[in-house]
Amino acid sequence: MFIEDEELRTLYRNASQDHIDRLEAGLLHLEKHPDDSAKLKGLLRATHSLKGDSRMLGVQDAETLTHQMENLLSAVEQGERKLTPGLCDCLYQGLDAVRKIAHEAVTGDPANVSVFHVLAQLISADDAPETSPSAAPDSGMGLAAARSTSLGKTELSDQGSVMVESRSNPDFHLPLSQLGVELDAVELNAVELDAILTTDPSAGQVEGTAEAAALESETDDDRDHEVYHIDTVRVESAKLDTLMTQAGELAVTKRRIAHRRDAIDTMLAFWESWTQETSSASRLAFEHLEQALAPDALAALQKFRQLNEGRLEKLGELLKQLHTNAHEDSAQLDTLSNDLEAGILKLRQLPVSSLFSLFPRMVRDLAKQQGKQINLVIEGEDTQADKRILEEMKAPLTHLIRNAIDHGIEPPSERILAGKPPTATLTLKAYQRGTRIGIEVIDDGRGLNLESIQRTAVRRGLCTQTELTQMSAEQIQNLIFVPGFSTRSTITEISGRGVGLDVVRVNVERLKGSIEVRSNPGQGCTFQFTLNTSLATTSALILAVNQTPYAIPLEFVDRMMRVDRHDIFSLEGCPTVTCQGQPLSVALLRDLLDLPTSVAAQPQTLSLSDRPLYCVVLKVGSERLGLFVDDLLDQQDIVLKPHSQLLKRVRNIAGATILGTGEVCMVLSPSDLLKSARGKGPAPKGPSQSIATAPKASPKVLLVEDSLPIRTLVQRILVGAGYRVTAAVDGLDGLDKLQGETFDAVVSDVEMPNLDGLGLTTQIRQHSKYETLPIILVTTLAKDEDQRRGAEAGANAYITKGDFDQSLLINTLRRLV
């Protein structure tokens, strides 16, 4: 069922998500604290509200399941049933089904949920309600018999019956008419089903229906009298981002007004100087003219002098008034602008509990799957952070928690042998440190095995044995963040399908943060993140190239220095300078941006006696690059404005901002600049050489195709067109190769074993360093729906093999790379 009305669809999406999240968190809490009656009442309210919302908007399947879940929870509240692990599992299954049905209602994507089977699971929950002896019948198939045989298999026959297969009587079945329900509105709890099975069908129908109606009437009537008020107003994050952008523009306007105020100050100073000079000059002139002019002429001139002085004085009064008003308005604007910006920044701040709440259910399920006992402890839930930080930190934390459960935490038997309690402790902690926050993932498992890390590093060619002997224990531990590192010889579903911790490091650094690992072998491991609390504004270095300003985020600027031309030398064919005793590759920023040469800023024309060149040293991860620029202008806090969809594929540009002068300034992408430098290699080479451009390397393409004939054909086409090609046999192999090498594009099939092309594309797009990597899908799936799925996964182009010719593929590649 799809909700047609857009407004109602949005409301149901938000409300159902809130109720489902609250139900899941409440069930997790009640599993540990089953006697918490207040939490149980909260679950009943959330279930009842979700049922009511679903009923009002016609989401009947969700209404049916939540009604049965409400019956089960009501039985627990009334003492008829205990909240056992088996009952919790049934409720979780029902909750997962409701989540899928709600998603279908707001997106139209099929939920693929058998409501009837989920309902049967809820009705036949493992633990039967406790009933008094008088309620149990003496003969027939009563509640105990129904429970002992279990509703093992439930299906619909062609005659419209519910088939209930039991171990003792497999031929037992009842028609729907005897169950007293309609197929499109199955709302039976276990008590009602028992009554139907053990009494006269017609009598059971009347009694069950009357009892349910009475309970429903009583419950709804009680809740109708509750006081209703709205404590919060929901605001879409996109609207909040727009408001933040507008606040940034207001700050820019504030700076422009400050410039206008300075202009008024200049005008006032000019008026004061002009008045003094005019008064002095006119006085001397009249002293000389008194003897030479006739009295009438002298009187007219005197009148003109007084009129001129009066007008100058009036102009001065107006300028002084304008000066005062401008300063007052500017000061008030400063206050209002700062308060508004601070308020919006505060609105963007959310408690980390909104992030941490995602993990208790995941830890529970993974621990159960692994046969491990894990107690998840959460601390510092009230710590505030920017919403984007919380969004971006989900993937790194998920990766680390999965690794901790899969790699670090031992099975109970192994922990007992090691003298540890069988239940492991996994801690998620957040805390505030000034303008930064810390997030820690702590486990009391095995810790890091330094010997295994060293063997893996040598085996994978990450470093030599000699280099390892010169490393400290901390440096060896940090090798786990190097691309391509993994101590596992087999891929597991839990710990990320072979994707290494380098992805975690890249994601954290993109958030202007850092990650540190501390390990105590045999005792446990701690991963510590340090992040800014806000990403709304960023500090940037403003520089000039060809008399045009550009901005580089300051967190990527390692240092700024001046370089004499005779200090530039060639190392392995690349222009290089020495920085901190280490060789540093350099390039002209103007060439990386493909800007025309400006004679005024042309370094080639400078002699050795001219001033040194300005060099900005970028650092992205462990890579560094020196950029020669024309001038260093300023350092400002800027609001980054992402460029529109039309400019999304512009390399080297991350977005734009508006400077205090009112100029639009492009914000450069340091990671793209490093990639451009590797491809182009332009930079000053030496004192007697002009700045030349090194030959551009052929683009490198990752070809992912499981069919050997097709893989061979496409590889020949690409090589013939001048591309360097690395082939992979399926999506998983392609993902591994992508982690170990740098590519300019990916060409992939869709239907493949292990990991298909859509899954490969989705996983690639999850990593920020690949967000601009062109991906072309080549497949036999030619339907519009297939192409839509490819676009949603993140593919840049979709070529069907039925329409395939080599010119189409080559032209598409040349357009994207």
Residue pairs with C-beta under 8 A, 6 or more apart in sequence:
1 58
1 59
1 60
1 61
1 104
1 105
2 104
2 105
2 107
2 108
3 9
3 12
3 57
3 58
3 59
3 105
3 106
8 57
9 105
9 106
10 106
12 53
12 57
12 59
12 102
12 105
12 106
13 102
13 106
14 234
15 49
15 50
15 53
16 50
16 53
16 54
16 62
16 98
16 102
16 105
16 106
17 102
19 46
19 47
19 49
19 50
19 53
20 50
20 95
20 98
20 99
20 102
21 357
22 42
22 43
22 46
23 43
23 46
23 47
23 50
23 95
24 92
24 95
24 361
25 357
25 360
26 39
26 40
26 42
26 43
26 46
27 43
27 88
27 91
27 92
27 95
28 360
28 361
28 364
29 36
29 39
30 36
30 39
30 40
30 43
30 83
30 88
31 83
31 85
31 88
31 364
33 39
34 82
34 83
37 77
40 73
40 76
40 77
41 77
43 73
44 70
44 73
44 74
44 77
45 223
47 66
47 69
47 70
47 73
48 70
48 219
48 223
50 62
50 66
50 98
51 62
51 63
51 66
51 67
51 70
53 59
54 60
54 62
54 63
54 66
54 102
55 63
57 105
59 101
59 102
59 105
60 184
60 185
61 101
61 111
61 113
61 115
62 98
62 101
62 102
62 105
64 115
64 119
64 185
64 186
64 187
65 94
65 97
65 98
65 101
65 115
65 118
65 119
65 122
66 94
66 98
67 187
68 94
68 119
68 122
68 123
68 187
68 188
68 189
69 91
69 94
69 95
69 98
69 122
71 189
72 81
72 87
72 90
72 91
72 122
72 125
72 189
73 91
74 215
74 219
75 81
75 129
75 189
76 82
76 83
76 87
79 130
80 129
80 130
80 131
81 87
81 125
81 127
81 128
81 129
81 130
82 127
82 130
84 126
84 127
86 125
86 126
86 127
87 125
87 126
87 127
89 126
90 121
90 122
90 125
90 126
91 122
92 361
93 118
93 121
93 122
94 118
94 121
94 122
97 111
97 113
97 115
97 118
100 111
100 112
100 113
101 111
101 113
101 115
103 109
103 111
104 110
104 111
115 186
116 154
116 155
116 156
116 186
117 154
119 186
120 151
120 154
123 151
123 188
123 189
123 190
123 193
124 146
124 147
124 150
124 151
124 190
125 190
128 143
128 144
128 147
128 190
129 190
129 191
131 143
131 191
136 142
136 143
136 144
137 198
137 199
140 197
140 198
141 172
141 197
141 198
142 194
142 197
142 198
143 190
143 191
143 194
143 198
146 193
146 194
146 197
148 168
149 166
149 167
149 168
149 169
150 166
150 167
151 164
151 166
152 165
152 166
152 167
153 163
153 164
153 165
154 162
154 163
154 164
154 165
155 163
156 162
156 163
156 183
157 163
157 173
159 175
160 175
160 176
160 183
161 173
161 174
161 175
161 176
162 173
162 174
162 175
162 176
162 179
163 173
164 172
164 173
164 174
165 172
166 172
174 196
174 197
176 182
176 183
177 201
178 196
178 201
179 188
179 193
179 196
180 196
180 201
180 204
180 205
180 208
180 209
181 187
181 188
187 212
188 196
188 208
189 212
191 208
191 211
192 204
192 208
192 211
192 212
195 204
195 207
195 208
196 204
196 205
196 208
197 204
198 204
199 207
235 347
237 387
240 344
240 347
240 348
240 387
243 344
244 344
244 345
244 348
244 536
244 639
245 639
245 641
247 337
247 340
247 341
247 344
247 639
248 341
248 536
248 537
248 638
248 639
248 641
249 639
249 658
250 337
250 340
250 341
251 337
251 341
251 639
252 639
252 658
252 659
252 660
252 662
254 330
254 333
254 334
254 337
255 660
255 661
256 660
256 661
256 662
257 326
257 329
257 330
257 333
258 330
258 660
259 660
259 661
260 326
261 326
261 327
261 330
264 319
264 322
264 323
264 326
265 323
267 319
268 319
268 320
268 323
271 312
271 315
271 316
271 319
272 316
274 312
275 312
275 313
275 316
278 308
278 309
278 312
279 309
282 305
282 308
282 309
286 301
286 302
286 305
289 298
289 301
290 298
293 301
344 536
345 534
345 536
348 386
348 387
348 388
348 534
348 536
349 384
349 385
349 386
349 387
349 533
349 534
350 384
350 385
350 386
350 387
350 390
351 381
351 382
351 383
351 384
352 380
352 381
352 382
352 383
352 384
352 385
352 390
352 430
352 437
352 439
353 378
353 381
353 382
354 390
355 390
355 393
355 394
355 397
356 378
356 381
356 428
356 430
358 394
358 398
359 376
359 397
359 398
359 401
359 428
360 376
360 378
362 398
362 401
363 374
363 376
363 401
363 405
363 426
364 376
366 402
366 405
366 406
366 494
367 373
367 374
367 405
369 494
370 405
370 406
370 411
370 494
371 411
371 412
372 405
372 409
372 410
372 411
372 412
372 424
373 412
373 422
373 423
373 424
374 405
374 409
374 423
374 424
374 425
374 426
375 423
375 424
375 425
375 426
376 426
376 427
376 428
377 425
377 426
377 427
377 428
378 427
378 428
378 429
379 427
379 428
379 429
379 430
379 431
380 429
380 430
380 431
381 430
383 430
383 431
383 432
383 437
384 432
384 437
384 533
385 430
385 437
385 531
385 533
386 532
386 533
386 534
386 535
386 536
388 511
388 535
389 437
389 511
389 531
389 532
389 533
389 535
392 507
392 510
392 511
393 439
393 507
393 508
393 511
393 529
393 531
395 503
395 504
395 507
395 766
396 503
396 504
396 507
396 508
396 515
396 529
397 428
397 439
397 441
399 495
399 496
399 499
399 501
399 503
399 504
400 441
400 501
400 504
400 527
401 426
401 428
401 441
402 494
402 495
402 496
403 495
403 496
403 501
404 426
404 441
404 443
404 445
404 525
405 426
405 494
405 495
406 492
406 494
406 495
407 445
407 446
407 487
407 488
407 495
408 443
408 445
408 446
408 447
408 524
408 525
409 424
409 426
409 443
409 444
409 445
409 446
410 418
410 420
410 424
410 445
410 446
412 422
412 423
413 422
415 421
415 422
415 424
416 422
418 522
420 444
424 443
424 444
424 445
425 443
425 444
426 441
426 442
426 443
427 440
427 441
427 442
427 443
428 439
428 440
428 441
429 438
429 439
429 440
429 442
430 437
430 438
430 439
430 440
431 437
431 438
432 438
432 533
433 530
435 532
435 533
435 534
436 530
436 531
436 532
436 533
437 530
437 531
437 532
437 533
438 528
438 529
438 530
438 531
439 528
439 529
439 531
440 526
440 527
440 528
440 529
441 526
441 527
442 524
442 525
442 526
442 527
443 524
443 525
444 523
444 524
445 524
445 525
446 521
446 522
446 524
446 525
447 519
447 520
447 521
447 522
447 523
447 524
447 525
448 477
448 480
448 517
448 519
448 521
448 525
449 487
449 521
450 473
450 476
450 477
450 521
452 487
453 476
453 477
453 479
453 480
453 487
454 468
454 476
456 462
456 485
456 486
456 487
457 463
457 468
457 476
457 479
457 482
457 485
458 464
458 465
458 468
460 484
460 485
462 479
462 482
462 484
462 485
463 471
463 479
468 476
477 517
477 518
477 519
478 517
479 485
480 500
480 501
480 517
481 500
481 501
481 502
481 504
481 505
481 515
481 517
482 500
482 502
483 500
483 502
483 739
483 740
484 500
484 502
484 739
484 740
485 500
485 501
485 502
486 498
486 500
488 495
488 498
491 497
491 498
491 732
497 732
497 735
497 755
498 732
498 735
498 736
499 735
499 739
499 763
500 739
502 739
503 767
504 515
505 515
505 621
506 621
506 767
506 768
506 769
507 767
507 768
508 514
508 515
508 529
508 531
509 620
509 621
510 768
511 531
511 532
511 535
512 531
512 532
512 535
512 538
512 555
513 529
513 530
513 531
513 532
514 529
514 530
515 527
515 528
515 529
515 530
516 527
516 528
516 530
517 525
517 526
517 527
517 528
518 525
518 526
518 528
519 525
519 526
536 639
537 637
537 638
537 639
538 553
538 554
538 555
538 637
538 638
538 640
539 553
539 554
539 555
539 635
539 636
539 637
539 638
540 551
540 552
540 553
540 554
540 635
540 636
540 637
540 638
540 657
540 667
541 551
541 552
541 554
541 557
541 560
541 616
541 632
541 635
542 549
542 550
542 551
542 632
542 633
542 634
542 635
542 636
542 659
542 665
543 549
543 550
543 551
543 552
543 589
543 614
543 616
543 629
543 630
543 631
543 632
543 633
544 550
544 629
544 630
544 631
544 632
544 633
545 589
545 590
545 593
545 595
545 601
545 629
545 630
546 590
546 595
546 596
546 598
546 601
546 630
547 598
547 600
547 601
547 630
549 633
549 659
549 663
549 665
550 589
550 665
550 666
550 667
550 668
551 636
551 638
551 657
551 665
551 666
551 667
551 668
552 616
552 618
552 667
552 668
552 670
553 654
553 667
553 670
554 635
556 618
556 619
556 620
556 670
557 616
557 617
557 618
557 619
558 617
558 618
558 619
558 624
559 579
559 617
560 614
560 615
560 616
560 617
560 632
561 579
561 615
561 617
562 611
562 612
562 613
562 614
562 615
563 577
563 586
563 612
563 613
563 615
563 626
563 628
564 608
564 612
564 613
565 603
565 606
565 608
565 612
565 613
565 684
565 686
565 687
566 608
566 686
566 687
567 577
567 578
568 575
568 576
568 577
568 586
568 683
568 684
568 685
568 686
568 687
569 575
569 576
569 577
569 685
569 686
570 576
570 685
570 686
571 583
571 585
573 681
573 694
574 585
574 681
574 683
574 694
575 585
575 586
575 587
575 681
575 683
575 684
575 685
575 686
576 583
576 584
576 585
576 586
577 583
577 584
577 586
577 615
577 626
578 584
579 617
579 624
579 626
584 617
584 624
584 625
584 626
585 624
585 625
585 626
585 677
585 683
586 615
586 625
586 626
586 627
586 628
586 683
586 684
587 625
587 626
587 627
587 628
587 677
587 680
587 681
587 682
587 683
588 603
588 627
588 628
588 682
588 683
588 684
588 691
589 616
589 627
589 628
589 629
589 673
590 597
590 598
590 601
590 630
591 680
591 682
591 683
591 691
591 693
592 627
592 652
592 673
592 676
592 677
592 680
592 682
593 652
598 630
599 605
601 630
603 613
603 628
603 684
603 691
604 690
604 691
606 613
608 687
613 628
613 684
614 628
614 629
614 630
614 631
614 632
615 626
615 627
615 628
615 629
616 626
616 627
616 629
616 632
617 624
617 625
617 626
617 627
618 624
618 625
618 626
618 627
618 670
618 673
618 674
620 670
620 671
620 674
623 674
625 673
625 674
625 677
626 683
627 673
628 683
628 684
636 659
636 660
638 657
638 659
638 665
638 667
639 657
640 654
640 655
640 656
640 657
640 667
641 655
641 656
641 657
641 658
642 654
642 655
643 650
643 653
643 655
643 656
647 653
649 772
649 816
651 669
651 672
651 675
651 676
651 772
652 668
652 669
652 672
652 673
652 676
653 666
653 667
653 668
653 669
653 672
654 667
654 668
654 669
654 672
655 666
655 667
656 664
656 665
656 666
656 667
657 664
657 665
657 667
658 664
658 665
659 665
671 769
672 772
675 742
677 683
678 697
678 742
679 696
679 697
679 699
679 744
680 693
680 694
680 696
681 693
681 694
681 695
681 696
682 691
682 692
682 693
682 694
683 691
684 691
685 691
685 692
698 722
698 723
698 724
699 722
699 723
699 724
699 744
699 745
699 813
699 817
700 723
700 724
700 725
700 726
700 741
700 742
700 743
700 744
701 718
701 723
701 724
701 725
701 726
701 743
701 744
701 745
701 746
701 747
701 813
702 726
702 728
702 734
702 737
702 738
702 741
702 743
702 745
702 746
702 747
702 748
703 711
703 714
703 715
703 718
703 725
703 726
703 727
703 728
703 747
703 748
704 727
704 728
704 730
704 731
704 733
704 734
704 746
704 747
704 748
704 749
704 752
704 757
704 760
705 711
705 714
705 727
705 728
705 729
705 748
705 749
705 752
705 778
706 729
706 730
706 749
706 752
706 753
707 749
710 749
710 801
711 727
711 729
714 747
714 778
714 809
715 725
715 727
717 806
717 809
717 810
718 725
718 747
718 809
718 810
718 813
719 725
721 806
721 810
721 813
723 813
726 737
726 741
726 743
728 734
728 736
728 737
730 752
730 753
730 754
730 755
731 748
731 752
731 754
731 755
731 756
731 757
731 759
731 760
732 754
732 755
733 754
734 746
734 748
734 755
734 760
735 755
735 760
735 763
735 764
738 746
738 764
738 770
743 773
744 773
744 774
744 817
745 773
745 774
745 775
745 776
745 813
745 816
745 817
746 760
746 764
746 773
746 774
746 775
746 776
747 776
747 778
747 809
747 813
748 757
748 760
748 761
748 775
748 776
748 777
748 778
749 757
749 777
749 778
749 779
750 756
750 757
750 758
750 777
750 779
750 781
750 786
750 790
751 757
751 779
751 780
751 781
755 763
757 777
757 779
757 790
758 777
758 789
758 790
758 793
761 775
761 777
761 790
761 793
761 794
761 795
762 793
762 794
764 770
764 773
764 775
764 794
765 771
765 793
765 794
774 796
774 797
774 813
774 816
774 817
775 794
775 795
775 796
775 797
776 795
776 796
776 797
776 798
776 799
776 809
776 812
776 813
776 816
777 790
777 795
777 797
777 798
777 799
778 799
778 800
778 801
778 804
778 809
779 786
779 790
779 798
779 799
779 800
779 801
780 800
780 801
780 802
781 800
782 800
782 802
782 803
786 798
787 798
790 798
791 798
796 816
797 812
797 816
799 808
799 809
799 812
